[in-house]
Amino acid sequence: MAILRALLYSILALYLLAAAPAMATDLLIVQSTRHSSYTEALNGFRKACNARSRVVVLDDYAEVDVARLVREEQPVAILAVGDSALDAVKKIRRVPIVSLMSISPSTGKSMPPNVTGVRMTISPERYMTLFNALRLDRVGVIYNTARSGAYLRRARQSAEQAGVDLVLREVDNPRETSHQLASLKGKVDALWLLPDSTAVTRETVEAYFFFSMEQRKPVIAFSAVYLSLGAAATLEIDRHGMGMQAGEVANRLLKGASPAEIPFSDPLDIFLKTNPSVIRKLDLNQQGLSKLTFEGRN
């Protein structure tokens, strides 16, 4: 009986050893929270990348030892979805990391060399194309250096090539926004809202649209939610497409590519949305806008 039991244990051990590689996790997905926008991006990711994965949602736990989890799972790569997820994993240096739905890489913050992915900001060139189509030569931007300085460095280069004059006003806190808006009167053809949580807040949004109404100058924004407030047009990221883009990055890493070979990229798939009544009221170039298309995979 003892011999039979030992034989069974030996067979079971051999089975588990043989099965272990098949049960391994290729990809560890660390997600900040259960939010519909993250779900949309993850659906796109899974459409492009069908690697074996395990998902850990940080908000589901009081505390998560990510380093220990990585040691146990031994993934080939990590997907970080959201800012808190990226903060939790970026101390891990020996595993390639793909960043998705995180604003940090767009702010100019230094990223470890093993981190790559898709930024949360639309390429400035896309906005310059929109400004040219609407014949907006002088565009006012209110920004905070810590949050948008890196993006505006890129935007200045794009603006120079496109013949657009960016009239910049810096703020250190939201209370300075109204004063800086007043300094733009008579000096701009439009306002460009950035996803800058210092310059554009719930408290300051009203001031931008009061300026627009008073000066008869359009607001160009980064989210369709501003159309109902009076924005003339917005460029918005397609989260599903951004997830697919991150999935393609993950596929390359899983095949052995180095993160250094795959620099951070801007979202490829974006939507142009407009407010026709505002465009007519401000007598903007509707003909130029109707011809405008943005190339992507959609």
Secondary structure, DSSP 8 states (H G I E B T S, - for coil): -HHHHHHHHHHHHHHHHHHHHHH--SEEEEES---HHHHHHHHHHHHH----EEEEEGGGSS---HHHHHHHH--SEEEEESHHHHHHHTT--SS-EEEES-SGGGTT----TTEEEB-SS--HHHHHHHHHHTT--EEEEEE-HHHHHHHHHHHHHHHHHHT-EEEEEE-SSGGGHHHHHHTTTTT-SEEE--S-TTTS-TTTHHHHHHHHHHHT--EEESSGGGTTTT-SEEEEE-HHHHHHHHHHHHHHHHTT--GGGS--B--S-EEEEE-HHHHHHTT--HHHHHT----S--
